[in-house]
Amino acid sequence: MARTDETGQTAPHASAVGSAPGVPPPTQSAVSGSRMPRWLPRAMVLAFSLVAVFQLGSWAFHQLLGLLVNVLIAFFLALAIEPAVSRMASHGLRRGLATFLVFLGLVIVSVGFVTLLGSLLAGQIIKMIEGFPAYLDSVISWINTHFDTELKRVDVQENLLRSDWLRDYVQNSATGALDVSAHVLGGLFRLLTITLFSFYFAADGPRLRRALCSVLPPAKQAEVLRAWEIAVDKTGGYIYSRGLMALISVIAHYILLQALGVPYAPVLAVWVGLVSQFIPTIGTYLAGVLPMLIAFTVDPWYALWVLVFVVVYQQFENYVLQPRLTARTVDIHPAVAFGSVIAGTALLGAAGALIAIPAVATLQAFFGAYVKRYDVTDDPRISGHRQSGRGVLPAQRVRQRGQNGP
């Protein structure tokens, strides 16, 4: 007979082994809720896989960034020579042979110009070395005259040769020569890479366009071909503007060098014009070193005049000449051209500065062809003229009339 409490009710049965009295046993849902969900391991594996793929892709992109920049430069170079290659191919010449002839002409002109400048530079360096003792004597004589000293060239040379800084400079120069050689070899390899890619892009241009259009529907094919034509036109306009600025630079520097009596003024002016326009960012300063060096052999003050002129002309070209010519030939706003060069330099360095303007001009022309435009109303506020009462909205006019009364 079961025990009853004072109220006469039957006492509950004892719970399961190990459970406290009065606690119900765990249900099946509670047991399953305490376990790890089946989808959680798969989600964790997927998340780790995505992170690993992202890290691998980021590493590969940074490793291949130099190659991608070279390919991008080669593509715009191929667009620049596309009109010449297409014109030669239209006269029955094979496209590969036409591309080879164009590159051969560029190589011949470049090698001939560099050889001429190299011989000129070597002759001027020899002349400077031979005339250095006489120049040193004139400096010592000027110092002795104005400062009442008794310096001699032999003593100055001996102190110079025995100085510690000269020994350290020679050692650092020997070490730096290896770095310069490595940079030169790297530059030659990069130039060869760009040349090969640009040759393939120009020679196989129709095949490349056909392969690209074969994976697109007909409507998209027309848009891609239109974008290609726009890129060719804008790149050609950019090359034309660079050539025009090079001509202006040649004329300006020739007038200066001829007025100062610097020898080889025509060759030096052509050097400054070409290098300053087709080596972005530092081209003008790099090109000005050679005229300064040769002007120094005539008169040290002439070298200073050349330096001042190069700096002033660089600012005039950056802020006045280049934006205006680019706006006319490439059809982009001067502020956009200037900003694109700054942005390209920040992203890709000198290569970005070189291809920034044709890339931005191509994008602007392509998007402009598909952006719908409307006629602008003849409103004086467009020109910046404000009239009394015109700046108040209609709702504000009604509210003002209600406050002022009928």
C-alpha positions as a Markdown table, in Angstrom:
| # | Residue | x | y | z |
|---|---|---|---|---|
| 1 | Met | 0.0 | 0.0 | 0.0 |
| 2 | Ala | 1.5 | 3.4 | -1.1 |
| 3 | Arg | 2.4 | 6.1 | 1.4 |
| 4 | Thr | 0.1 | 9.1 | 1.6 |
| 5 | Asp | 0.9 | 12.5 | 3.0 |
| 6 | Glu | -1.2 | 14.5 | 5.4 |
| 7 | Thr | -3.6 | 15.5 | 2.6 |
| 8 | Gly | -4.2 | 11.9 | 1.7 |
| 9 | Gln | -2.6 | 12.2 | -1.8 |
| 10 | Thr | -0.3 | 9.6 | -3.1 |
| 11 | Ala | 3.4 | 10.5 | -3.0 |
| 12 | Pro | 5.3 | 10.7 | -6.3 |
| 13 | His | 7.6 | 7.9 | -7.4 |
| 14 | Ala | 11.3 | 8.3 | -7.0 |
| 15 | Ser | 13.1 | 9.7 | -10.0 |
| 16 | Ala | 15.7 | 8.0 | -12.1 |
| 17 | Val | 19.1 | 7.0 | -10.7 |
| 18 | Gly | 21.3 | 10.0 | -10.2 |
| 19 | Ser | 18.5 | 12.5 | -10.6 |
| 20 | Ala | 17.3 | 14.8 | -8.0 |
| 21 | Pro | 13.8 | 14.1 | -6.6 |
| 22 | Gly | 11.1 | 16.0 | -8.4 |
| 23 | Val | 13.2 | 16.9 | -11.6 |
| 24 | Pro | 11.7 | 15.5 | -14.8 |
| 25 | Pro | 14.0 | 13.5 | -17.1 |
| 26 | Pro | 15.6 | 15.3 | -20.1 |
| 27 | Thr | 13.5 | 15.1 | -23.3 |
| 28 | Gln | 14.8 | 14.2 | -26.8 |
| 29 | Ser | 14.7 | 17.8 | -28.0 |
| 30 | Ala | 16.8 | 19.0 | -25.0 |
| 31 | Val | 19.4 | 16.3 | -25.7 |
| 32 | Ser | 19.6 | 17.2 | -29.4 |
| 33 | Gly | 19.8 | 20.9 | -28.6 |
| 34 | Ser | 23.0 | 20.4 | -26.5 |
| 35 | Arg | 24.8 | 18.8 | -29.5 |
| 36 | Met | 26.8 | 20.7 | -32.3 |
| 37 | Pro | 24.6 | 21.3 | -35.3 |
| 38 | Arg | 25.4 | 19.2 | -38.3 |
| 39 | Trp | 25.9 | 22.3 | -40.6 |
| 40 | Leu | 28.4 | 24.1 | -38.3 |
| 41 | Pro | 31.5 | 22.0 | -39.3 |
| 42 | Arg | 30.7 | 22.5 | -42.9 |
| 43 | Ala | 30.3 | 26.2 | -42.4 |
| 44 | Met | 33.6 | 26.4 | -40.6 |
| 45 | Val | 35.4 | 24.5 | -43.3 |
| 46 | Leu | 33.8 | 26.7 | -45.9 |
| 47 | Ala | 34.8 | 29.9 | -44.0 |
| 48 | Phe | 38.4 | 28.7 | -43.6 |
| 49 | Ser | 38.6 | 27.7 | -47.3 |
| 50 | Leu | 37.4 | 31.2 | -48.4 |
| 51 | Val | 39.9 | 32.9 | -46.2 |
| 52 | Ala | 42.7 | 30.6 | -47.6 |
| 53 | Val | 41.6 | 31.3 | -51.2 |
| 54 | Phe | 41.5 | 35.1 | -50.5 |
| 55 | Gln | 45.0 | 35.0 | -49.0 |
| 56 | Leu | 46.3 | 32.9 | -51.8 |
| 57 | Gly | 44.7 | 35.2 | -54.4 |
| 58 | Ser | 46.1 | 38.3 | -52.6 |
| 59 | Trp | 49.6 | 36.8 | -52.5 |
| 60 | Ala | 49.4 | 35.9 | -56.2 |
| 61 | Phe | 48.2 | 39.3 | -57.2 |
| 62 | His | 51.0 | 41.1 | -55.4 |
| 63 | Gln | 53.5 | 38.7 | -57.0 |
| 64 | Leu | 52.1 | 39.2 | -60.5 |
| 65 | Leu | 51.5 | 43.0 | -60.1 |
| 66 | Gly | 54.6 | 43.9 | -62.1 |
| 67 | Leu | 53.7 | 41.5 | -64.9 |
| 68 | Leu | 50.1 | 42.9 | -65.0 |
| 69 | Val | 51.4 | 46.5 | -65.2 |
| 70 | Asn | 53.8 | 45.5 | -68.1 |
| 71 | Val | 50.9 | 43.9 | -69.9 |
| 72 | Leu | 48.8 | 47.0 | -69.4 |
| 73 | Ile | 51.5 | 49.2 | -70.8 |
| 74 | Ala | 52.0 | 46.8 | -73.7 |
| 75 | Phe | 48.3 | 47.0 | -74.5 |
| 76 | Phe | 48.3 | 50.8 | -74.7 |
| 77 | Leu | 51.5 | 50.7 | -76.8 |
| 78 | Ala | 49.8 | 48.3 | -79.2 |
| 79 | Leu | 46.8 | 50.7 | -79.4 |
| 80 | Ala | 49.2 | 53.5 | -80.2 |
| 81 | Ile | 50.7 | 51.7 | -83.2 |
| 82 | Glu | 47.4 | 50.2 | -84.3 |
| 83 | Pro | 46.6 | 52.9 | -86.9 |
| 84 | Ala | 50.1 | 52.5 | -88.6 |
| 85 | Val | 49.9 | 48.7 | -88.6 |
| 86 | Ser | 46.3 | 48.7 | -89.9 |
| 87 | Arg | 47.2 | 51.2 | -92.7 |
| 88 | Met | 50.1 | 49.0 | -93.8 |
| 89 | Ala | 48.0 | 45.9 | -93.6 |
| 90 | Ser | 45.2 | 47.5 | -95.7 |
| 91 | His | 47.8 | 47.8 | -98.6 |
| 92 | Gly | 48.3 | 44.1 | -98.7 |
| 93 | Leu | 51.1 | 43.7 | -96.2 |
| 94 | Arg | 50.8 | 40.9 | -93.7 |
| 95 | Arg | 49.9 | 42.2 | -90.2 |
| 96 | Gly | 52.8 | 40.5 | -88.5 |
| 97 | Leu | 55.3 | 41.9 | -91.0 |
| 98 | Ala | 53.7 | 45.4 | -90.7 |
| 99 | Thr | 54.1 | 45.3 | -86.9 |
| 100 | Phe | 57.7 | 44.1 | -87.2 |
| 101 | Leu | 58.5 | 47.0 | -89.6 |
| 102 | Val | 56.9 | 49.6 | -87.2 |
| 103 | Phe | 58.9 | 48.2 | -84.2 |
| 104 | Leu | 62.1 | 48.1 | -86.4 |
| 105 | Gly | 61.7 | 51.7 | -87.2 |
| 106 | Leu | 61.2 | 52.7 | -83.6 |
| 107 | Val | 64.3 | 50.7 | -82.6 |
| 108 | Ile | 66.5 | 52.2 | -85.3 |
| 109 | Val | 65.5 | 55.7 | -84.3 |
| 110 | Ser | 65.9 | 55.1 | -80.6 |
| 111 | Val | 69.3 | 53.3 | -81.0 |
| 112 | Gly | 70.6 | 56.0 | -83.3 |
| 113 | Phe | 69.5 | 58.8 | -81.0 |
| 114 | Val | 71.0 | 57.1 | -77.9 |
| 115 | Thr | 74.3 | 56.4 | -79.8 |
| 116 | Leu | 74.6 | 60.1 | -80.9 |
| 117 | Leu | 73.9 | 61.3 | -77.3 |
| 118 | Gly | 76.3 | 58.8 | -75.9 |
| 119 | Ser | 79.2 | 59.9 | -78.1 |
| 120 | Leu | 78.3 | 63.5 | -77.3 |
| 121 | Leu | 78.3 | 62.8 | -73.6 |
| 122 | Ala | 81.6 | 60.9 | -73.7 |
| 123 | Gly | 83.3 | 63.8 | -75.5 |
| 124 | Gln | 82.0 | 66.4 | -73.0 |
| 125 | Ile | 83.1 | 64.3 | -70.0 |
| 126 | Ile | 86.6 | 63.9 | -71.5 |
| 127 | Lys | 86.7 | 67.7 | -72.1 |
| 128 | Met | 85.6 | 68.3 | -68.5 |
| 129 | Ile | 88.3 | 66.0 | -67.1 |
| 130 | Glu | 91.0 | 67.7 | -69.2 |
| 131 | Gly | 89.9 | 71.2 | -68.2 |
| 132 | Phe | 89.4 | 70.4 | -64.5 |
| 133 | Pro | 93.0 | 71.5 | -63.5 |
| 134 | Ala | 92.6 | 74.8 | -65.2 |
| 135 | Tyr | 89.2 | 75.3 | -63.6 |
| 136 | Leu | 90.6 | 74.4 | -60.2 |
| 137 | Asp | 93.5 | 76.9 | -60.6 |
| 138 | Ser | 91.0 | 79.6 | -61.4 |
| 139 | Val | 89.0 | 78.8 | -58.2 |
| 140 | Ile | 92.1 | 78.7 | -56.1 |
| 141 | Ser | 93.3 | 82.0 | -57.5 |
| 142 | Trp | 89.9 | 83.6 | -56.7 |
| 143 | Ile | 90.0 | 82.3 | -53.2 |
| 144 | Asn | 93.6 | 83.6 | -52.6 |
| 145 | Thr | 92.7 | 87.0 | -54.0 |
| 146 | His | 89.5 | 87.6 | -52.0 |
| 147 | Phe | 90.5 | 85.8 | -48.7 |
| 148 | Asp | 94.3 | 86.5 | -48.5 |
| 149 | Thr | 95.2 | 82.8 | -48.5 |
| 150 | Glu | 98.1 | 81.0 | -50.0 |
| 151 | Leu | 96.5 | 77.8 | -51.3 |
| 152 | Lys | 98.2 | 75.7 | -54.0 |
| 153 | Arg | 96.7 | 73.2 | -56.3 |
| 154 | Val | 99.2 | 70.5 | -55.4 |
| 155 | Asp | 98.3 | 70.8 | -51.7 |
| 156 | Val | 94.6 | 70.7 | -52.4 |
| 157 | Gln | 94.9 | 67.6 | -54.6 |
| 158 | Glu | 97.0 | 65.8 | -52.0 |
| 159 | Asn | 94.5 | 66.6 | -49.2 |
| 160 | Leu | 91.7 | 65.5 | -51.4 |
| 161 | Leu | 93.3 | 62.2 | -52.3 |
| 162 | Arg | 94.1 | 61.4 | -48.7 |
| 163 | Ser | 90.7 | 62.3 | -47.3 |
| 164 | Asp | 88.6 | 59.7 | -45.6 |
| 165 | Trp | 85.4 | 60.8 | -47.3 |
| 166 | Leu | 86.9 | 60.1 | -50.8 |
| 167 | Arg | 87.9 | 56.6 | -49.7 |
| 168 | Asp | 84.4 | 56.0 | -48.4 |
| 169 | Tyr | 82.8 | 57.4 | -51.5 |
| 170 | Val | 84.8 | 55.1 | -53.7 |
| 171 | Gln | 83.9 | 52.1 | -51.7 |
| 172 | Asn | 80.2 | 53.0 | -51.7 |
| 173 | Ser | 80.3 | 53.7 | -55.4 |
| 174 | Ala | 81.8 | 50.2 | -56.0 |
| 175 | Thr | 79.0 | 48.7 | -54.0 |
| 176 | Gly | 76.4 | 50.8 | -55.6 |
| 177 | Ala | 77.6 | 49.8 | -59.1 |
| 178 | Leu | 76.3 | 46.3 | -58.5 |
| 179 | Asp | 72.9 | 47.7 | -57.6 |
| 180 | Val | 72.9 | 50.0 | -60.7 |
| 181 | Ser | 73.8 | 47.0 | -62.8 |
| 182 | Ala | 70.9 | 45.0 | -61.3 |
| 183 | His | 68.5 | 47.8 | -62.0 |
| 184 | Val | 69.7 | 48.2 | -65.5 |
| 185 | Leu | 69.3 | 44.5 | -66.2 |
| 186 | Gly | 65.8 | 44.5 | -64.6 |
| 187 | Gly | 64.9 | 47.5 | -66.8 |
| 188 | Leu | 66.1 | 45.8 | -69.9 |
| 189 | Phe | 64.1 | 42.7 | -69.1 |
| 190 | Arg | 61.0 | 44.7 | -68.4 |
| 191 | Leu | 61.5 | 46.6 | -71.7 |
| 192 | Leu | 61.8 | 43.2 | -73.5 |
| 193 | Thr | 58.6 | 42.0 | -71.9 |
| 194 | Ile | 56.6 | 45.0 | -72.8 |
| 195 | Thr | 57.9 | 44.9 | -76.4 |
| 196 | Leu | 57.0 | 41.2 | -76.8 |
| 197 | Phe | 53.5 | 41.7 | -75.4 |
| 198 | Ser | 52.8 | 44.8 | -77.5 |
| 199 | Phe | 54.0 | 43.0 | -80.6 |
| 200 | Tyr | 51.6 | 40.1 | -80.0 |
| 201 | Phe | 48.8 | 42.5 | -79.2 |
| 202 | Ala | 49.3 | 44.5 | -82.4 |
| 203 | Ala | 50.1 | 41.6 | -84.7 |
| 204 | Asp | 47.2 | 39.4 | -83.5 |
| 205 | Gly | 44.8 | 42.3 | -82.9 |
| 206 | Pro | 42.0 | 40.9 | -85.1 |
| 207 | Arg | 42.4 | 37.4 | -83.7 |
| 208 | Leu | 42.3 | 38.8 | -80.1 |
| 209 | Arg | 39.1 | 40.8 | -80.9 |
| 210 | Arg | 37.5 | 37.7 | -82.5 |
| 211 | Ala | 38.4 | 35.5 | -79.5 |
| 212 | Leu | 37.0 | 38.2 | -77.1 |
| 213 | Cys | 33.7 | 38.6 | -79.1 |
| 214 | Ser | 33.2 | 34.8 | -79.5 |
| 215 | Val | 32.2 | 34.5 | -75.8 |
| 216 | Leu | 29.8 | 37.5 | -75.9 |
| 217 | Pro | 26.3 | 37.9 | -77.4 |
| 218 | Pro | 25.9 | 40.0 | -80.5 |
| 219 | Ala | 24.7 | 43.1 | -78.7 |
| 220 | Lys | 27.7 | 43.0 | -76.4 |
| 221 | Gln | 30.1 | 42.4 | -79.3 |
| 222 | Ala | 29.2 | 45.7 | -80.8 |
| 223 | Glu | 29.9 | 47.5 | -77.5 |
| 224 | Val | 33.3 | 45.8 | -77.1 |
| 225 | Leu | 34.3 | 46.7 | -80.7 |
| 226 | Arg | 33.2 | 50.3 | -80.1 |
| 227 | Ala | 35.2 | 50.5 | -76.9 |
| 228 | Trp | 38.2 | 49.2 | -78.8 |
| 229 | Glu | 37.9 | 51.9 | -81.4 |
| 230 | Ile | 37.5 | 54.6 | -78.8 |
| 231 | Ala | 40.6 | 53.3 | -77.0 |
| 232 | Val | 42.6 | 53.4 | -80.3 |
| 233 | Asp | 41.4 | 57.0 | -81.0 |
| 234 | Lys | 42.1 | 58.3 | -77.5 |
| 235 | Thr | 45.5 | 56.7 | -77.3 |
| 236 | Gly | 46.5 | 58.1 | -80.7 |
| 237 | Gly | 45.3 | 61.5 | -79.5 |
| 238 | Tyr | 47.4 | 61.2 | -76.3 |
| 239 | Ile | 50.5 | 60.3 | -78.4 |
| 240 | Tyr | 49.8 | 63.3 | -80.6 |
| 241 | Ser | 49.5 | 65.6 | -77.6 |
| 242 | Arg | 52.8 | 64.2 | -76.2 |
| 243 | Gly | 54.5 | 64.8 | -79.5 |
| 244 | Leu | 53.2 | 68.3 | -79.7 |
| 245 | Met | 54.4 | 69.1 | -76.2 |
| 246 | Ala | 57.8 | 67.5 | -77.1 |
| 247 | Leu | 58.1 | 69.9 | -80.1 |
| 248 | Ile | 57.3 | 72.9 | -77.9 |
| 249 | Ser | 59.8 | 71.8 | -75.3 |
| 250 | Val | 62.5 | 71.3 | -78.0 |
| 251 | Ile | 61.9 | 74.8 | -79.3 |
| 252 | Ala | 62.0 | 76.4 | -75.9 |
| 253 | His | 65.2 | 74.7 | -74.7 |
| 254 | Tyr | 66.9 | 75.3 | -78.1 |
| 255 | Ile | 66.3 | 79.0 | -77.7 |
| 256 | Leu | 67.8 | 79.0 | -74.2 |
| 257 | Leu | 70.8 | 76.8 | -75.1 |
| 258 | Gln | 71.5 | 78.8 | -78.3 |
| 259 | Ala | 71.3 | 82.1 | -76.4 |
| 260 | Leu | 73.8 | 80.8 | -73.8 |
| 261 | Gly | 76.2 | 79.6 | -76.5 |
| 262 | Val | 76.1 | 76.0 | -75.3 |
| 263 | Pro | 77.5 | 73.6 | -77.9 |
| 264 | Tyr | 75.3 | 70.9 | -79.6 |
| 265 | Ala | 72.2 | 73.0 | -78.8 |
| 266 | Pro | 69.9 | 71.2 | -81.4 |
| 267 | Val | 70.8 | 67.7 | -80.2 |
| 268 | Leu | 70.4 | 68.6 | -76.5 |
| 269 | Ala | 67.0 | 70.3 | -77.2 |
| 270 | Val | 65.7 | 67.2 | -78.9 |
| 271 | Trp | 67.0 | 65.1 | -76.0 |
| 272 | Val | 65.2 | 67.2 | -73.4 |
| 273 | Gly | 62.0 | 67.3 | -75.5 |
| 274 | Leu | 61.7 | 63.5 | -76.0 |
| 275 | Val | 62.9 | 62.3 | -72.5 |
| 276 | Ser | 60.7 | 64.9 | -70.7 |
| 277 | Gln | 57.5 | 63.8 | -72.5 |
| 278 | Phe | 57.9 | 60.1 | -72.7 |
| 279 | Ile | 59.4 | 59.4 | -69.2 |
| 280 | Pro | 56.7 | 60.6 | -66.8 |
| 281 | Thr | 57.1 | 62.4 | -63.5 |
| 282 | Ile | 60.9 | 62.7 | -63.5 |
| 283 | Gly | 61.5 | 62.9 | -67.2 |
| 284 | Thr | 62.1 | 66.7 | -67.3 |
| 285 | Tyr | 64.6 | 66.7 | -64.5 |
| 286 | Leu | 66.4 | 63.6 | -65.8 |
| 287 | Ala | 66.6 | 65.2 | -69.3 |
| 288 | Gly | 67.9 | 68.5 | -67.8 |
| 289 | Val | 71.0 | 66.8 | -66.4 |
| 290 | Leu | 72.8 | 66.5 | -69.7 |
| 291 | Pro | 72.3 | 70.2 | -70.8 |
| 292 | Met | 73.4 | 71.3 | -67.3 |
| 293 | Leu | 76.6 | 69.2 | -67.6 |
| 294 | Ile | 77.5 | 70.5 | -70.9 |
| 295 | Ala | 76.7 | 74.1 | -70.0 |
| 296 | Phe | 78.9 | 73.7 | -67.0 |
| 297 | Thr | 81.9 | 73.2 | -69.3 |
| 298 | Val | 81.2 | 76.6 | -70.8 |
| 299 | Asp | 80.4 | 78.5 | -67.7 |
| 300 | Pro | 79.3 | 77.2 | -64.2 |
| 301 | Trp | 76.7 | 80.0 | -64.1 |
| 302 | Tyr | 75.2 | 78.7 | -67.4 |
| 303 | Ala | 74.5 | 75.4 | -65.6 |
| 304 | Leu | 72.5 | 77.3 | -63.0 |
| 305 | Trp | 70.5 | 79.2 | -65.6 |
| 306 | Val | 69.7 | 75.9 | -67.3 |
| 307 | Leu | 68.5 | 74.4 | -64.0 |
| 308 | Val | 66.3 | 77.4 | -63.2 |
| 309 | Phe | 64.8 | 77.2 | -66.7 |
| 310 | Val | 64.1 | 73.5 | -66.5 |
| 311 | Val | 62.3 | 73.9 | -63.1 |
| 312 | Val | 60.2 | 76.9 | -64.3 |
| 313 | Tyr | 59.3 | 75.2 | -67.6 |
| 314 | Gln | 58.3 | 72.0 | -65.8 |
| 315 | Gln | 55.8 | 74.0 | -63.7 |
| 316 | Phe | 54.5 | 75.8 | -66.8 |
| 317 | Glu | 54.0 | 72.5 | -68.6 |
| 318 | Asn | 52.3 | 70.8 | -65.7 |
| 319 | Tyr | 49.8 | 73.5 | -64.8 |
| 320 | Val | 49.3 | 75.4 | -68.1 |
| 321 | Leu | 50.4 | 73.6 | -71.3 |
| 322 | Gln | 49.6 | 69.9 | -70.6 |
| 323 | Pro | 46.1 | 70.4 | -69.3 |
| 324 | Arg | 45.1 | 72.6 | -72.3 |
| 325 | Leu | 46.7 | 70.4 | -75.0 |
| 326 | Thr | 45.3 | 67.3 | -73.4 |
| 327 | Ala | 41.8 | 68.8 | -73.3 |
| 328 | Arg | 42.0 | 69.5 | -77.0 |
| 329 | Thr | 43.6 | 66.3 | -78.3 |
| 330 | Val | 42.2 | 63.7 | -75.9 |
| 331 | Asp | 38.9 | 65.6 | -75.2 |
| 332 | Ile | 39.0 | 65.6 | -71.4 |
| 333 | His | 38.8 | 68.4 | -68.9 |
| 334 | Pro | 42.2 | 69.8 | -67.8 |
| 335 | Ala | 41.3 | 69.2 | -64.2 |
| 336 | Val | 40.4 | 65.6 | -65.0 |
| 337 | Ala | 43.7 | 65.1 | -66.9 |
| 338 | Phe | 45.7 | 66.6 | -64.1 |
| 339 | Gly | 43.9 | 64.5 | -61.5 |
| 340 | Ser | 44.2 | 61.3 | -63.5 |
| 341 | Val | 48.0 | 61.7 | -63.7 |
| 342 | Ile | 48.2 | 62.2 | -59.9 |
| 343 | Ala | 46.0 | 59.1 | -59.3 |
| 344 | Gly | 47.9 | 57.0 | -61.8 |
| 345 | Thr | 51.2 | 57.9 | -60.2 |
| 346 | Ala | 49.8 | 57.1 | -56.7 |
| 347 | Leu | 48.5 | 53.7 | -57.9 |
| 348 | Leu | 51.2 | 52.4 | -60.4 |
| 349 | Gly | 54.0 | 54.9 | -60.2 |
| 350 | Ala | 55.6 | 56.2 | -63.4 |
| 351 | Ala | 53.8 | 53.6 | -65.5 |
| 352 | Gly | 50.5 | 54.8 | -64.1 |
| 353 | Ala | 51.3 | 58.4 | -64.9 |
| 354 | Leu | 52.1 | 57.3 | -68.5 |
| 355 | Ile | 48.8 | 55.5 | -69.2 |
| 356 | Ala | 46.5 | 57.4 | -66.9 |
| 357 | Ile | 45.3 | 60.0 | -69.4 |
| 358 | Pro | 44.5 | 57.6 | -72.3 |
| 359 | Ala | 42.8 | 55.2 | -69.9 |
| 360 | Val | 40.6 | 57.9 | -68.4 |
| 361 | Ala | 39.8 | 59.4 | -71.8 |
| 362 | Thr | 38.8 | 55.9 | -73.1 |
| 363 | Leu | 36.5 | 55.3 | -70.1 |
| 364 | Gln | 35.0 | 58.8 | -70.3 |
| 365 | Ala | 34.3 | 58.5 | -74.0 |
| 366 | Phe | 32.8 | 55.0 | -73.6 |
| 367 | Phe | 30.5 | 55.9 | -70.8 |
| 368 | Gly | 29.6 | 59.1 | -72.4 |
| 369 | Ala | 28.3 | 57.3 | -75.5 |
| 370 | Tyr | 25.8 | 55.3 | -73.4 |
| 371 | Val | 24.7 | 58.0 | -70.9 |
| 372 | Lys | 21.5 | 59.7 | -71.8 |
| 373 | Arg | 21.6 | 63.4 | -71.9 |
| 374 | Tyr | 18.8 | 66.0 | -71.8 |
| 375 | Asp | 18.4 | 69.6 | -73.0 |
| 376 | Val | 19.2 | 72.1 | -70.3 |
| 377 | Thr | 16.6 | 74.8 | -69.6 |
| 378 | Asp | 17.5 | 78.4 | -70.2 |
| 379 | Asp | 17.7 | 79.3 | -66.6 |
| 380 | Pro | 20.0 | 82.2 | -65.5 |
| 381 | Arg | 20.9 | 80.3 | -62.3 |
| 382 | Ile | 22.9 | 77.9 | -64.5 |
| 383 | Ser | 25.3 | 80.7 | -65.3 |
| 384 | Gly | 25.5 | 81.7 | -61.7 |
| 385 | His | 23.1 | 84.7 | -61.9 |
| 386 | Arg | 20.6 | 85.0 | -59.0 |
| 387 | Gln | 17.4 | 87.1 | -59.2 |
| 388 | Ser | 15.3 | 88.4 | -56.4 |
| 389 | Gly | 12.6 | 85.9 | -55.5 |
| 390 | Arg | 13.9 | 83.2 | -57.7 |
| 391 | Gly | 15.7 | 81.3 | -55.0 |
| 392 | Val | 12.4 | 80.7 | -53.0 |
| 393 | Leu | 10.6 | 77.4 | -53.5 |
| 394 | Pro | 6.8 | 77.5 | -54.4 |
| 395 | Ala | 5.9 | 75.9 | -51.1 |
| 396 | Gln | 7.8 | 78.6 | -49.2 |
| 397 | Arg | 6.0 | 81.3 | -51.2 |
| 398 | Val | 2.6 | 79.9 | -50.3 |
| 399 | Arg | 3.6 | 79.8 | -46.6 |
| 400 | Gln | 4.9 | 83.3 | -46.7 |
| 401 | Arg | 1.7 | 84.6 | -48.3 |
| 402 | Gly | -0.4 | 82.8 | -45.6 |
| 403 | Gln | 1.7 | 84.4 | -42.9 |
| 404 | Asn | 1.4 | 87.9 | -44.4 |
| 405 | Gly | -2.3 | 87.5 | -45.0 |
| 406 | Pro | -4.4 | 87.7 | -48.2 |
